């Protein structure tokens, strides 16, 4: 049995150990983690009204370059995210730019982004954005397969009526094609059965969703999750959109009525059942990385009020409390996994 567990661990370790090997292939935009300074000008009403994903609106992105001087790029934008489009003042944005135009700018190597904006105009909107951004950063030590992000201080002028300017925080998310290319793979567009996903990467993803208390995702429906295929036939989940998670705890977040929880801050494991040796190995890796994850939380303390920061810290610590408790881990994860 020990030999078998050793083989499982040796295989699984490759998923964690390969993390650093791909850093050199990350576009410089996402290597530098200083917040960008951006300026945008468009009609929020017009962009939100369009529901056709293939229709983009021409716009201009102004940004401060590496020397601190203003520069600009022609871009095309559309709204994304049905819920936020319908319920938020600012919709999340899909942004495209020509690769050739971006080549000699800080955006070199990129041509397609998601831009996550606050839901509402109040300061609390930017606070929630920072919590969602933190969720993306917490995923980074756990797997090499994640979306790179970059914070931005944004001046956005809404031209829906009389022009009005807002100063908000947001963040850019790299395109999934870049991640697939980095690992010599491709993005899978068709739906696949969740048990076709790589077992180790799947458990890493499932436990992460449990960490941030997110139930607004599905490996069965590929909801808020992309899949990349690596050779020879390794399918990897890529998680995104954590605004409905308990870590963020947005006032608009709701729980699906079919689930046996009543609050987004209640954790519910939604992973499919996997070989227990693999699950236990991933558990041990999470525990090994606990100091690094808690350091990520403390490194972002300045972005939050003392109350919010203490709440976030306690919330993450509670997750590790489950991992350290054999009885809770068996009940919530081993026995709580989905069989169908």
N, C-alpha and C positions, 0 to 999 in steps of 0.2 A: 504493500500500500504506500509506504514512504517513497519507494522508487517511482510509483505511478504519480504521486503528488509532485515529486521532483521534476518529472517530465512535463507535467502540466505547467509548473512554475517556470521552468526553463523556456518553454514555448511562449508563455504569457509575457515573460520579462522582455521579450523582443519588442512588444508593443509599447512598453514604457521606455526602453533603452534607446529606441530610434528617435526619440524626441529631439535631441540636440543636432542630429545629423542633417536636418533640413533647414536649420535656421538661416544658413547662407543664401537660400533660395527665396527667402521672404522679401517682397519688394521693400525698398528703403522707406517708403511711406509708413509701413507698419513696424519697421525696426525702431525708428525714432518714436518715442512715446510721449514727447512733449505735446500738449494740446495744440491743435491747429487753430488758426484764426481765419474764419470764413465769413463771407458776406453773400447773401442771396436775395433775389428780388423777383417775386412771381405772385400770381393770384391763387391763394389757397383754395378759394371757392371753386375756381375753374378746374384746378388739379383734382380736387376731391370728387367733383361731379363726374369726371370721366371714369368709367368702370371697365373700359376695354384695355387689357394689359398690353396690347401691341401699340397703343396710341401714346406717344410721348410729346411733351411740350418743350419748345426751344427755350433756353434760358442761359444765363451767364453765371458762372461761379467765380467770385473774386476770393483771393486767398493771399496771405502773406507768405512769401517764399523764404528760403533758408537764410537770406540776408535781411529779412524783416521788411522788405519792400512789397507793396501790393502788386499782384499779377492777376491775370484772369484767363478763363478757359470757356469756350462755348460748350454747353452741355445740353442734354435732353433729360427731362424728368417725367415721372408719373407717380401717382400715389400707390401704395401697396398696403395690404392688411385690411380685410373687410371690416373687422370690429373697430379698429382705430379710425378708419376712414369715416365710419358712421357715428362714432361716439366721441371723438376727440377734435379739438380745434386744429392741432397740427397733425397731419397724417405722416406716417413713415414714408420715405421717398426712395424710389429706385432711380438711380442716376447713371447716365451713360455719357461717355466722352470718347472722342476718336483717339486711338492709341498713339497715332502720329502727333496729334496736338499735345498730348500729355508727356511726350517723350523727354522733353528738356525741362520739365517742371518737377516739383516734388511728387507728382502723381505718376511718374514714369513707371511703366510695367503694369499699369492698371487701365481698365477701360469701362468697368462696370462696378457700381457700388450700391450698397444699401446705406441710407442715411437715417438713423433713428433719431427722432425728435421727441420732445416732451408731449404728453397728451394735451395738457392745458397750459395757459399762459402764466399761471401763478408760479411763485418760487418753488412750491411743492412739486410742480411738474419736473423741474430740473433735478430736484432731490431724488425723485423716482428714477429718472434717467441714470443717475449715478449708481443707484442700486442695481439696475439692470446691467449697466456696464460692468459692475463688480462681479456679477454672475459669470459673464464671459471671461473675466480675468481668472476667476477661481477654477475654471475648466482647464486652463493652459498647462498647469503642472501634471495633470492627470492623463493626458493623451497627446500624441503629436498631431492628432486629427481634430483641428478646431478652426473656427473663423477668427482671423486676426482683426483687431479693432484699433481705433485711434480716436481719442477724445477730441472734441472741437468746441471752441467758443464761437457762437454763430450770431451774426446780426442779420435778421430776416425781415425784409420789408414786404408786407402783404398788400397787393394791389387789387384786392377784391372790390373795394370801394374807394373811399378816401384812403390814400396810402398810410399805413401805420407800421411802425418799426418795433420789433421785439428783440431783446438780447437774451439768448437762451443757450443751454448746453445741449450737445448731441454727440453722437459718435458714428464714425464710418465703420462698415463691416465689409471685409473683402469678399470678392465674388467666389462662388463655389468652384467654378472652373479653374481658378488659380490654385486652389487646394488640390484638386484632382491632378492638375498638371505637375504640381510639386512632387507628388508621389507616383507619377507616371501612370495615372489611372484616368478614369472618366466618370462623369456624373451620370447616374442611372435615372432616367426619366420615368420609367414604368414602375408600377407598384409591385413590390415583392413581399413574400411571406417573411415575417420577422425572424423566424428561425433560420433563414438563409443568411442573416447577418453574422459576421465574425463573432464568436462567442465572447471572447475577452473584451473586445471593443464595445459589444452590446451591453455587457454587465457594467463596464465603466460608465457608459452613457446612462444606464438605468439607475445606478447608484447616485450619479450626479443629479439627475432629475429629482431623486429623493432628497438629496442634500438641500437643494434650493426650494423643495416642496412645490414642484411644478407638476400639474396634472394636465396642462393644456398642450399635450403632445401625444403622438401615437406612432409606435413602430409598425403597427399593423396597417395604418392608413397613410404612413409617412407624413403625418401632420406636424408642422414645425420641426421637420427633420429632413435633411438631404441624405442621399446615399451615394458614396463613391465606390467604384469597383476597381480594385487593384489586381494585378496578375498574381497567380493564375486565375483565381476565382474568389478573391477576398473582398467581401462587401462590408463597408465601414459606415456607421451612422455619424452624421454631423448635426449636432443640436444647435438650435437658434430660437430666438423670441422667448424671453423669460419674463415678460412684463406681467403675466398672470400668476407668477410664482409667489409663494409665501415669503421668500426673501425680499422681494420688491414690495409686496403687500399693497398694491395700488388700490385706491378706493373703488375703482370700477371692476376689479377682479372678482370673478364669480367661479363657483365650483359646479361642474356638470351634475345635474340632479341624479344621474344614474350611479354616482359614486357614493360610497358609505362615509363621507366626510361632509362637514357643514361649513368649513372655513378653509381658505387657501393656505393658511398657516398650519393646517394639520397635514402631516406627512402621510403619503400613501404610496407604497411601492407598486409601480406599474410595469415592471419588467417581466418578461416571460421566463419560465423556469429553465435554468441551465444546469450543467454539471456542477455539483456542489463544490468540487475541488477548485474549479475555475472561480466560482463566486467567493470562496474563502481566500483564494489568492488575491483577487481584486480588493477584497476587504483589507487584507494585510498591507497592500500597497497604499490604500487610502490612509490607513493609520500611520504608515511610514512617512507619508507626505503631510500629515497634520500640521507640523510646525511651519511648513512652507505655505500652506493654505491660510493658516492663522496670521502669518506675516503679511500676506496679500491684504487681508482684512485691515490689519493695523496700518499698512502703508497708505491706505485710502481714508484714514480717519479724518483728515483735514477737510474732506468733502462733505462730511455729515455733522449734524448737531450732536452733542454728547448723548442725548437720548436715543437718536437713531443709531449712532455707532454702537452703543451698549446693547441695543436690541439686536443688531446684526451679529455682533460678536457672540451673544448668548445663543442666537438661533443656530449659528454654525457649530458652536460647542455642543448643542443638544444633539446634532447629527452624529458627532463623534461619540457622544455618550451612548447612542444606540449601537454603534460599531464595537464599542468596548464591552458591551453587556451581551454575553452569549445567549441568554434567554430572550432578550428583546430582538437580537439579530435573527435568531431562529424564527421567532413569531412574525416579525415584520417583513423579513427579506426571504429567508429560506422557505418558510411555509406560506408567506404572503405573495409569492410570485404567481404570475398568470399561467395557467395551463392551456388556455384557449382564448 
